[in-house]
């Protein structure tokens, strides 16, 4: 276990600071608990996608760095889609959460976008203009 941690720490420092960003649609007027739940869904989706592909090294580095996450907001579905397109074009993981429709919004409503985990500078280039939630 000690050797594995040492190897992962080396990977972590080699790739630089990592983060994940969760982008919430503020136009939906979601309650705090719903936002928390949807953000958790986004984080899990991003981790699952990273663990199954070439982004696994980035995932491991992010995990070793304490899984930093930032929650930001957009004002519309269009902004969410634009950000998704930009992230995918730059090779950064982007996962949209679609709600099941059991509580506050209709089934299929796109609520949160998870971006990353990836290098902080790559994510900042995509979302640096957004405001904190």
Secondary structure, DSSP 8 states (H G I E B T S, - for coil): -HHHHHHHHHHHHHH--EEEEEEEEGGG---HHHHHHHHHHHHHHHHHHHHTSTTHHHHHHHHHTT--EEEEEESSHHHHHHHHHHHHHTT--EEEEE--SSSSS-TT-EEEEEEEEEEHHHHHHHHTTSEE-
